[in-house]
Amino acid sequence: MKITICGSLVFSDKMSEAKEQLEKEKHEVRLPLLEVEDEKGNIISAKKYHTIRKTANAGETWVWDRKEEAMRIHFDNVVWADAILILNYHKNNIPNYIGANTLIEMGLAFYHKKKIFLLNPVPNISYKEEVLAMKPIIINNNFELINQMV
């Protein structure tokens, strides 16, 4: 199965681990961009970029150019896949966090009739109803459940 992993970039290390685990099971896996080019052309990690982005102002166009590029590339990854796997860990004092970008990616997968897997249960967030309406398959950190869906 072709799987695209989605989630907050603060979980990029976990994304790489999940990719390895899924590839051992013979899945093809794509991740969000884990590195980007800064304003000077230097390659920086997604985590560092995430930190920069959180304090950037509207005038720092390179930041928003990279964000747009990363979103478009990852949308292509969602469309390419048979399924997406949302890595929803604890973040911002919210257990099983699903952020805005991840919600958008879920919506795109839903629209394209892709399977949507959640690593952990649906969080208690203001858009919980929208997440539930997409009928994600909750695997409770059990990757074997994905293999059973092939």
KATABEL-V731149 format. One line per field, one symbol per residue. psi: psi as a letter, one per 30 degrees, with the letter a starting at -180 (. if undefined). A space follows every 50 residues. Layout:
psi = ???
This chain:
psi = kkkkkllkffgeeeeeeeeeeeefgglkkkllkfklkafggkklleeeee eeefgklffieeefeeeeeeeeeeeeeeeelflkjjjjakkhgjkhkjae eeeeeeeeeeeghlkjkkellklilfgeeeeeffhljkfhgjffeeeff.
